[in-house]
Amino acid sequence: MGHSANIRRQGRLSDYMDPSGLAGPAGPDGKISKIGSQVSYGAYFFRKGFSHMDAVFAYMDQVYGVLIEDLDSDFAEGYAEGYDYIKRDGQIIYDFRVSTSTIANFFLVSPGSTPPHVMQGGSLESRVLRGSTNTHYERKMASTTSRRYLEGLKVGAIQVAYSHSNKFVGRYTPTMNLKWTLLKKLEKETMLKIVYGNLPVEAFDDFIRQWNERGGEDITREVNEWDQSVNVTRK
C-alpha cells in the first residue's frame, strides 16, 4: 500500500512502466501461440431444495448484460451511482476523484469476462480507439482508460486467436498427485529467471528436459490416455 502511495506522489504509473501491448513472439515457422483462459474458473453450489433459481438467473442476466454491452441492463450506466459514476447536470460522469469499480467484487454471482465470439463487430476497445462514444459503455471506457492501455487491450484481443486452453478437466492423474506441484514450481522459477535475465533463453531447453525427466513425460502419457478414454465414451 505504501509503495503504491509513493508512486502516486512521485508521478504517474506510466512514468515507471509501459503498459503498451506487445504481440506474442512467433516461432521459427512464423506461428504464434499462447496460453488461453481456463475452460472453467469454478462453480456455484446451491443447497438441496433451493427454489429460487429463476431469481439467480435473472440476477446473472443483468450482470452478464454489462459484458455484452446490453443497453437494457440495470448496470448499463454503471454498477452504482456514487461508486463508478455520478450524475451532474443531467450528464453521467465516470472520471471523478473518488470513483471506484470495486463494488463489482461484491456481486452474489459473476459471469467473469466476455466469452469469445459473442460480440459482433469490432471490440469495445477498438471502437473507443477510433473515437466512438455513442453508448454508456464506450463513454465510460473513453473517460477512464488511457489510449496506450486501450492499444494494449486491443493487442490482447487479437492474440486470443492464437491461444490454446488446457482442455484437461479430469481428476489428477497418479503422477500429477506426486509431481505436479514440484513441476509447476520448476516452471515458474525458470520462467521468472529467464524474464529477469538471470538465465539465458537457452535455459528453456534444459527446463523441458528436466520437466520430462521429473514426471512430465508420465503426466503427458496419462493425460493422453484420459483424453482417449473420454473420446471413446463420447462415441
GUKOL-74482 format. One record per residue (C-alpha): x negated, z negated, y negated; residue number from 1. Coordinates in nm, 2 decimals, decimal comma. Example, Ala and Ser with C-alpha at 12.3 -4.5 7.8 and 13.67 -1.06 7.14 Angstrom:
residues 2
<pt <-1,23 -0,78 0,45> 1>,
<pt <-1,37 -0,71 0,11> 2>,
//
This chain:
residues 235
<pt <0,00 0,00 0,00> 1>,
<pt <-0,28 -0,10 -0,24> 2>,
<pt <-0,47 0,22 -0,16> 3>,
<pt <-0,17 0,44 -0,24> 4>,
<pt <-0,12 0,25 -0,56> 5>,
<pt <-0,48 0,31 -0,66> 6>,
<pt <-0,43 0,69 -0,60> 7>,
<pt <-0,12 0,69 -0,82> 8>,
<pt <-0,31 0,51 -1,10> 9>,
<pt <-0,61 0,73 -1,09> 10>,
<pt <-0,43 1,06 -1,06> 11>,
<pt <-0,20 1,28 -0,86> 12>,
<pt <-0,24 1,31 -0,48> 13>,
<pt <-0,30 1,69 -0,53> 14>,
<pt <-0,62 1,59 -0,72> 15>,
<pt <-0,76 1,44 -0,39> 16>,
<pt <-0,63 1,68 -0,13> 17>,
<pt <-0,50 2,04 -0,10> 18>,
<pt <-0,15 2,05 0,06> 19>,
<pt <-0,15 2,42 0,09> 20>,
<pt <-0,06 2,56 0,44> 21>,
<pt <-0,32 2,74 0,65> 22>,
<pt <-0,22 2,98 0,92> 23>,
<pt <-0,33 2,87 1,27> 24>,
<pt <-0,66 3,03 1,38> 25>,
<pt <-0,65 3,33 1,61> 26>,
<pt <-0,85 3,36 1,92> 27>,
<pt <-1,09 3,65 2,01> 28>,
<pt <-0,80 3,86 2,11> 29>,
<pt <-0,61 3,80 1,79> 30>,
<pt <-0,35 3,58 1,95> 31>,
<pt <-0,22 3,26 1,77> 32>,
<pt <-0,09 2,96 1,95> 33>,
<pt <0,01 2,61 1,85> 34>,
<pt <0,18 2,30 2,00> 35>,
<pt <0,55 2,32 1,95> 36>,
<pt <0,81 2,05 1,90> 37>,
<pt <0,92 1,84 2,20> 38>,
<pt <1,23 1,96 2,39> 39>,
<pt <1,38 1,62 2,32> 40>,
<pt <1,28 1,33 2,09> 41>,
<pt <1,51 1,08 2,25> 42>,
<pt <1,87 1,00 2,34> 43>,
<pt <2,16 0,78 2,23> 44>,
<pt <2,33 0,54 2,47> 45>,
<pt <2,69 0,42 2,45> 46>,
<pt <2,84 0,13 2,64> 47>,
<pt <3,08 0,20 2,92> 48>,
<pt <3,43 0,23 2,79> 49>,
<pt <3,33 0,33 2,43> 50>,
<pt <3,63 0,51 2,30> 51>,
<pt <3,53 0,65 1,96> 52>,
<pt <3,31 0,95 2,05> 53>,
<pt <3,52 1,16 1,81> 54>,
<pt <3,40 0,94 1,52> 55>,
<pt <3,04 0,97 1,63> 56>,
<pt <3,06 1,35 1,64> 57>,
<pt <3,24 1,36 1,31> 58>,
<pt <2,96 1,15 1,16> 59>,
<pt <2,69 1,37 1,32> 60>,
<pt <2,86 1,68 1,19> 61>,
<pt <2,83 1,56 0,83> 62>,
<pt <2,47 1,46 0,87> 63>,
<pt <2,39 1,78 1,05> 64>,
<pt <2,55 1,97 0,77> 65>,
<pt <2,25 1,89 0,55> 66>,
<pt <2,02 2,07 0,79> 67>,
<pt <2,22 2,39 0,78> 68>,
<pt <2,30 2,37 0,41> 69>,
<pt <2,67 2,32 0,46> 70>,
<pt <2,83 2,32 0,12> 71>,
<pt <3,12 2,12 0,25> 72>,
<pt <2,91 1,84 0,39> 73>,
<pt <2,96 1,49 0,25> 74>,
<pt <2,59 1,50 0,17> 75>,
<pt <2,58 1,84 0,01> 76>,
<pt <2,48 1,69 -0,33> 77>,
<pt <2,26 1,43 -0,18> 78>,
<pt <2,26 1,13 0,05> 79>,
<pt <2,37 0,86 -0,20> 80>,
<pt <2,41 0,86 -0,58> 81>,
<pt <2,15 0,63 -0,73> 82>,
<pt <1,91 0,69 -0,45> 83>,
<pt <1,82 1,05 -0,41> 84>,
<pt <2,03 1,18 -0,70> 85>,
<pt <2,21 1,07 -1,02> 86>,
<pt <2,48 1,23 -1,23> 87>,
<pt <2,41 1,27 -1,60> 88>,
<pt <2,63 1,46 -1,85> 89>,
<pt <2,81 1,64 -1,56> 90>,
<pt <2,48 1,75 -1,41> 91>,
<pt <2,32 1,64 -1,08> 92>,
<pt <1,96 1,52 -1,14> 93>,
<pt <1,72 1,49 -0,84> 94>,
<pt <1,39 1,43 -1,02> 95>,
<pt <1,42 1,08 -1,18> 96>,
<pt <1,19 0,78 -1,20> 97>,
<pt <1,32 0,57 -0,91> 98>,
<pt <1,45 0,84 -0,68> 99>,
<pt <1,41 0,79 -0,30> 100>,
<pt <1,53 0,96 0,01> 101>,
<pt <1,46 0,66 0,23> 102>,
<pt <1,83 0,59 0,27> 103>,
<pt <1,83 0,86 0,54> 104>,
<pt <1,63 0,61 0,75> 105>,
<pt <1,95 0,41 0,79> 106>,
<pt <2,18 0,67 0,94> 107>,
<pt <2,35 0,55 1,26> 108>,
<pt <2,25 0,87 1,43> 109>,
<pt <2,04 1,16 1,31> 110>,
<pt <2,01 1,51 1,44> 111>,
<pt <1,64 1,54 1,35> 112>,
<pt <1,53 1,87 1,19> 113>,
<pt <1,69 2,21 1,16> 114>,
<pt <1,68 2,39 1,50> 115>,
<pt <1,51 2,73 1,50> 116>,
<pt <1,72 3,05 1,48> 117>,
<pt <2,02 2,86 1,35> 118>,
<pt <2,00 2,96 0,98> 119>,
<pt <2,05 3,33 0,89> 120>,
<pt <1,83 3,50 0,63> 121>,
<pt <1,53 3,35 0,46> 122>,
<pt <1,44 2,98 0,49> 123>,
<pt <1,52 2,74 0,21> 124>,
<pt <1,16 2,72 0,12> 125>,
<pt <1,12 3,09 0,09> 126>,
<pt <1,43 3,12 -0,13> 127>,
<pt <1,32 2,85 -0,36> 128>,
<pt <0,97 3,01 -0,38> 129>,
<pt <1,15 3,33 -0,50> 130>,
<pt <1,32 3,12 -0,77> 131>,
<pt <1,67 3,08 -0,62> 132>,
<pt <1,85 2,77 -0,74> 133>,
<pt <2,21 2,86 -0,66> 134>,
<pt <2,30 2,57 -0,44> 135>,
<pt <2,25 2,19 -0,45> 136>,
<pt <2,01 2,22 -0,16> 137>,
<pt <1,80 2,48 -0,35> 138>,
<pt <1,81 2,29 -0,67> 139>,
<pt <1,71 1,96 -0,50> 140>,
<pt <1,40 2,12 -0,34> 141>,
<pt <1,31 2,31 -0,65> 142>,
<pt <1,31 1,99 -0,86> 143>,
<pt <1,14 1,76 -0,62> 144>,
<pt <0,88 1,98 -0,44> 145>,
<pt <0,57 2,15 -0,58> 146>,
<pt <0,52 2,52 -0,54> 147>,
<pt <0,20 2,46 -0,34> 148>,
<pt <0,37 2,23 -0,10> 149>,
<pt <0,65 2,49 -0,06> 150>,
<pt <0,39 2,75 0,03> 151>,
<pt <0,26 2,52 0,30> 152>,
<pt <0,61 2,47 0,44> 153>,
<pt <0,66 2,85 0,44> 154>,
<pt <0,34 2,90 0,64> 155>,
<pt <0,46 2,63 0,88> 156>,
<pt <0,79 2,80 0,93> 157>,
<pt <0,62 3,13 1,01> 158>,
<pt <0,39 2,95 1,26> 159>,
<pt <0,70 2,84 1,46> 160>,
<pt <0,70 3,19 1,62> 161>,
<pt <0,36 3,11 1,78> 162>,
<pt <0,45 2,76 1,91> 163>,
<pt <0,48 2,66 2,27> 164>,
<pt <0,67 2,34 2,36> 165>,
<pt <0,59 2,12 2,66> 166>,
<pt <0,87 2,21 2,90> 167>,
<pt <0,78 1,94 3,15> 168>,
<pt <1,07 1,69 3,14> 169>,
<pt <1,03 1,53 3,48> 170>,
<pt <0,91 1,18 3,56> 171>,
<pt <0,54 1,11 3,55> 172>,
<pt <0,35 1,26 3,85> 173>,
<pt <0,14 1,03 4,07> 174>,
<pt <-0,18 1,13 3,89> 175>,
<pt <-0,02 1,10 3,55> 176>,
<pt <0,06 0,74 3,63> 177>,
<pt <-0,30 0,68 3,69> 178>,
<pt <-0,49 0,90 3,45> 179>,
<pt <-0,26 1,03 3,17> 180>,
<pt <-0,33 0,75 2,92> 181>,
<pt <-0,71 0,80 2,95> 182>,
<pt <-0,68 1,17 2,93> 183>,
<pt <-0,47 1,15 2,61> 184>,
<pt <-0,74 0,91 2,46> 185>,
<pt <-1,01 1,16 2,56> 186>,
<pt <-0,82 1,44 2,39> 187>,
<pt <-0,75 1,25 2,07> 188>,
<pt <-1,11 1,13 2,03> 189>,
<pt <-1,26 1,47 2,10> 190>,
<pt <-1,03 1,65 1,85> 191>,
<pt <-1,09 1,39 1,58> 192>,
<pt <-1,47 1,41 1,62> 193>,
<pt <-1,46 1,79 1,60> 194>,
<pt <-1,24 1,79 1,29> 195>,
<pt <-1,46 1,54 1,11> 196>,
<pt <-1,78 1,72 1,21> 197>,
<pt <-1,91 1,45 1,45> 198>,
<pt <-1,91 1,70 1,73> 199>,
<pt <-1,97 2,08 1,72> 200>,
<pt <-1,68 2,31 1,80> 201>,
<pt <-1,85 2,40 2,13> 202>,
<pt <-1,77 2,04 2,24> 203>,
<pt <-1,42 2,16 2,32> 204>,
<pt <-1,55 2,34 2,63> 205>,
<pt <-1,70 2,02 2,75> 206>,
<pt <-1,37 1,84 2,68> 207>,
<pt <-1,19 2,09 2,90> 208>,
<pt <-1,44 2,03 3,18> 209>,
<pt <-1,40 1,65 3,16> 210>,
<pt <-1,02 1,67 3,13> 211>,
<pt <-1,00 1,87 3,45> 212>,
<pt <-1,25 1,65 3,64> 213>,
<pt <-1,09 1,33 3,53> 214>,
<pt <-0,74 1,42 3,67> 215>,
<pt <-0,62 1,70 3,45> 216>,
<pt <-0,66 1,96 3,73> 217>,
<pt <-0,45 1,75 3,97> 218>,
<pt <-0,18 1,69 3,70> 219>,
<pt <-0,16 2,06 3,63> 220>,
<pt <-0,10 2,13 4,00> 221>,
<pt <0,16 1,85 4,03> 222>,
<pt <0,35 1,98 3,72> 223>,
<pt <0,35 2,33 3,85> 224>,
<pt <0,49 2,20 4,18> 225>,
<pt <0,76 2,02 3,99> 226>,
<pt <0,84 2,34 3,80> 227>,
<pt <0,87 2,54 4,12> 228>,
<pt <1,10 2,28 4,27> 229>,
<pt <1,32 2,29 3,96> 230>,
<pt <1,34 2,67 3,97> 231>,
<pt <1,43 2,67 4,34> 232>,
<pt <1,71 2,42 4,27> 233>,
<pt <1,84 2,63 3,98> 234>,
<pt <1,86 2,94 4,21> 235>,
//
